[in-house]
Amino acid sequence: MTQRPVDRRSFLASTSAGMGTAWLMSLWPAIRETARLAHAARQAKQGFAFFQPEEAADVEAMTAHIIPADETPGAKEAGAVYFIDRALITFAKDQQDVYRQGLRQLTSDARRRRRSARRFSDLTPGEQLDVMRRIEKSEFFEQVRKHTVMGFLSNPEYGGNRNEIGWKLIGFEHAPAYQPPFGYYDRAYHDGR
């Protein structure tokens, strides 16, 4: 039996379906704040809050394989690494040790793969995929994958999903359905005050 290759839309649909709505809703305020901080950092061209620059390069290289660019941009182009960086200082603080240990192991695996490599991001794309295949069952890889998808599909107004890359890929159109009047309390909002 041969396996059919999974296209990006199917991958994103199946990954998104696996996330519980209740879990997302309970974290929504923190996720929104994380996305806002990521957007502000990207606009101000600030450094990273959690990652060292080399670590960010390694995580960005991983995100580029998780949601790769082909005829459409991928997670790297969407700025998912900024979302992940801010997530680790806000709603995903409990994952900091997972990332620290995972990044140390990633560096070690990269050096084993090619002695001249100092870091994972120094490897060729093919070498990076080999290393990622070895860790794909780890908690670290699962967290990077989950955070990459979240950063790729987050609201671009607050961070990640630069230029609505993720939304365009899945065919989502941002069209708020606000139609006043809901009541006297929202009149100022409707009138632009």
Secondary structure, DSSP 4 states (H G I P E B T S, - for coil): -PPPPPPHHHHHHHHHHHS-HHHHHHHHHHHHHHHHHHHHHHHHT---SSS-HHHHHHHHHHHHHHS--SSS--HHHHTHHHHHHHHTTTTTGGGHHHHHHHHHHHHHHHHHH-TT-SSGGGS-HHHHHHHHHHHTTSHHHHHHHHHHHHHHHS-TTTSSSGGGHHHHHHT--------S-S-GGGHHHHTT-
